[in-house]
Amino acid sequence: MEISQTYQVHICDDTEEHALELQNLIESLESNLHFEITVSSSAEEFLALLSSIEMGDSNPWDIIFMDIRMPESDGIILGKKIKELCPDTYLIFTTAYSEYAVKGYEAAAYRYLLKPLKPEDLTTLMTDIRAELDKKKKILINGKKDSTYVALKDILYISAEDKYAIVYTKNGHFISDTSLNRYEEQLGIYGFYRIHRKYLVNVYHHRSLNDNCANLSDGSTLPVSKSKTGGYRDFVFAYMRTELV
């Protein structure tokens, strides 16, 4: 079982010094995240990369940092092109001119950073992005014949069946050769709770708890062990508080 912690980051800045400074700041962040960083030194170079996506290549980036003011291109126009071709990518404008920041939102930029860049601003930004990306995180499920990636948010629950685990999602189920204990170890930090020796539930899909049964968003009803009821209720409340903040 594999959960990716690597994010693809691209920096587009015509000033080599600024691009290197940003790259160093990202790589120095104190976290368990890993970043694969690529750099374009001009809008023209970046447009060539966008052209390959427009021709059918998949979008390789999770986050793009782009100087909003470059000699060969209007950053707003380029930013709109990015959002058209890469709608799920987080676009961050960087600028030394505060008056350009407001214009950045015309391109549906996620946020902007004012130069010179401050480490605390970047830390706050990446923390916010990570929280959102965690909701989109996928897990590799290894089956008897093949493997497939499934978004954690799509998983309803996982059950133990003989030597295997069955991963139930909104779109079907997958037989996995990973044990339920292993899933519990790996997924606890992502809102999964062991309600029974046979069931691990994604609290995102919890709807109610009645008569020692957990009711999920798809209508499924699963038994909750008496010894787990109190802990599960507390876990659900803690999760709800986190999501609502």
N, C-alpha and C positions, 0 to 999 in steps of 0.2 A: 504494500500500500504506500502510495507516494502522494504528498501534498506539496505542491510547488511553493517555494518561498522566494523565488527569483523573479524580479520585475525588470522588464525591458524599458530602458530610459533613453530618450534621444535628446540631444542638446543642439539647437540651431542658433549660432551666434557668429557674426562676422569678425568679432574681436577674439583672437586666440586666447588672450590673457583672461577674459571674462569666462570663456568656455571652460578653460582649465580650472579656474577658481571654483566654478559651480561643480565641476566633476569631482574635485577634491573634497568639497563640502559634503556632497552626497555620499562619497565613499567613507567619510569619517563619521557618519551618523552612528550612534551607539544603539544598535538594534540587531535582531537576528535575521534581518532582511539581507538579501543579496541582490545586487543590481548589475545588470549587463548594460554598459553605457556606450552609446555610439554618438558621434559628433559630426555635424555638417558645418562647414566654415562659411557658407553663403546661402542665400535664399535660392539661388540657381541650383546649387548642389542638392538642396533639400527637395526642390520641385522635381528633380529627376527621380528621387526616391518615391515621391508621391505618385508620379506617373506610373511606376511599376505596380503600385496598389490599384490605381485606376484601371490598369490593364487586366486585373484579376488576381494579383498576388494578395495573400492574406495580410492583414495589418499586424506588423511585428511589435508595436509599441504599446506599453501600458501608460506611459507618461511622456509628454513632450514639453521641454522648456524652450521657449523661442523668444529671441529679442524682438520686441514689437516694432523696432525702427531699424531697418537695414537698407543700405543704398539701393539695391536692385529691386526691392519689393515693398509694397505696403503690407505691413504685418497684419492688419485687420482683414484684408482680402485673403492673404495666405492662411490666416487662422480660420476663416470661414470654409476654405477649401479642406483644411484638416478635419474640421468637424463633419463635413459632408462625407468624406471618404473614411474617416476613422471615428465614428460617433461614440465609441466606448472609451476612447483615449482621453486621458486627463491633459488638457492643454493649459500650460502655465506660461503667461507672458512675463518676461523680465524687461525692465526699462529703467533708465536713469532719469526719466522725465515723468513726474507724477501726473501731469495733465493727460498723458497717454493711457493711464491706467483705466480711467472710466471708459474710454473708447474700446478697451480690450473686451469688455463685456458684450460688445456688438457681435463679436465672433463666438459668443457662448463659451468664453474662456472660463475654466474652473476657478482660477485665481490669478493674481499677479504678484510679482516680487519686485521691490524697488531696489535698484543698485545704488550703492554697493550692498551686496547681499549680506544678510545677518544670519549667522548659524541658527539662532533661536527661531527666526521666521521660517527657515527651511525645515527645522525639526517639527514645528507646529503643522506646517503644510503636509509633510510626509506622514505624520501621525494621523491626520484627517483622511488622507488618501488611503492609507493602509486599512483604516477601519472600514472604508467603503469597499476596497478590493477584497477584504476578508469575506464580505458577504457574497462575493462572486467567485470565491475560491473553489477549485475543482479537486477531486480526488481520483486517483487512478485505481480502478477496481480490477484486480487480476482474477480472471475466471479460469475454468478448466481448459477452455479452448482459445480464448482471446481476452484482450484487455480493453477497457474503455474508460474515458474520463466522464465523471458525473459531477455537476455543480452541487456543493454541499447544501445549498439552499433548496435544491430539488429533492433531497432525500427526506422521506417521511420518517422511516425507522429502519432498523436493522435487526434481524432475528437470527437466532442460533438454530441451525438444523443439522443434526448429526455432526459430521466433520466440517461442514461448511457454514457460511453465513449468507443470508439472503438480504440484499439491499433493495428496499422498496422505495420507489420514487413516484412522482406524479405521472410519469409516462411509462411505467412498467417496473419490472424487477430484474435484478442481476444476481447470479450465483457467484459468490466469491470464495476463494480458498484461504482468506484471512479470517482468523478467529474473532469472535465477538469481543473477547478480552482485549485483543489488539486494537480493534476499532475504538473501544472505550478509552484506552490509553491515549490514542492519537486525536480523538475528536472531542474530548471533554472540554477543551479550551474554546471550541467552536459552538458550544451550546447543545451538546448531546449529553443525555443523562440515562444511566442504566436503571430502568424502573423495575426490572425483573431479571431473573437469571437468563431468560431467553430474549429479552428485548432492550434495545438501545434506541431512545427516542430523540428526534430532533425537536428541541423545544420551540423552534420557530413555528412549527406546525401544531403546537399544543393549542387546544381550544377550551377544554374544561376537564375537571377532575371530579368524578362522581362515583361513589360506592367502590372505591379502590380500582377505578378504571379510568384510563386516560383517553380522552376523545380528541382525535386529530382532525386536521383541516379537510381531509378527503373522506371523512366519515368513519374511518377506522376506529375501533375501540379495543384497547389493549389492557391486560391486567397489570395492576401495580402491586407489588409485594407490600404487605403491611409494614415491613421493616423499612421500606423505601418511601412510603407515602409522605412522611414529614419532610424528608430531605428533598424529595421531588418538588413539593409545594414551595419550599424555600428557594430552590433553584429557579423555578419558574418566575417567582416574584423578583428575584435578583436580576434575572434576564430582562424582564419587562422594564425594570427601573433603568437598566443600562440602555435599552433601546429607546426609551422615551426621553432620556436626557439630551 
